[in-house]
């Protein structure tokens, strides 16, 4: 699957991966796909929770080189 933008948040600790994803999603149009790479163990819980709360669609999470790669489709959001 292709994506429109990407954030490499490897090495960042909670809550920075989610905060960076939130900021980037605000700048993208509805329906755009953001890829986020993070290796913080807390992000495994935080990223799906953020998507559900903000109205974004978590398309996929997969392991990639010691990190988790999320594909998130921007929804209409509730404050993104």
N, C-alpha and C positions, 0 to 999 in steps of 0.2 A: 504494500500500500504506500502511496506517495503522501507527502506532507508538505505544508506550505511554509512552515517555519520550524526552527529547532532551538532548544535551550540545552546546553551542556551544564548540568548542575552537579556533576560529580565533584566530590570533595566538600560540598556545602552541607551543613547540618540543618535540621529542622529549626525553624519553619522556612528557611530560605528557598528550597526547591519549589514549594507551593507558592510562595510570595512572588517568585520570578515568573512562574507559570501564569499566575493571575494577572500580573502586569502585562505580560506579552499577549495574553488572550484578549485583554481590553483593547489592544491596538489592532487586532485582527478582525476581519468581517465575520459575521455569523456564517457558520458552515465551514470555515477554514479549519485545517487540521494542524495541531501543534505537536511536535515530538519533543518529549522531555526525557533526558538521561539523568539518573540520580543513583547514587550508591549509599545514601543515608538509609539505614534500616527503618527509620520512622516513616519515610516517604511511602513505604509499601501500604501503610494504613492511611496516611494523610492525603495522598493524591486521589484515591477513589472517593474519600469523604469530601474533599474539596469539590470534585466534579459533581457529585450528587447534590451538594448544598448550593453550588453556583449555577446549576442547570446546564452543565456541559456533558457531553457523551464520552465516556471512556471507551474507546474503540478496542484497545488491546494493550496488554502489558506483557512484556517478554524479557527474559534475561539476555543480557548482551555484554560480554567482556567484563564481568564482575559488577555490572550495574543493571538497573531495571530501566527499560525503555517503554514509555507510555505514549500512546497516540490518543490525543484528545481532540474531539470536534467541538468547536465553539458553538454553544447554544445561544439562545436569546438572553440567557443569564438573568440573574437577580443581583446585579451589581458586579457580574463576572467575577 
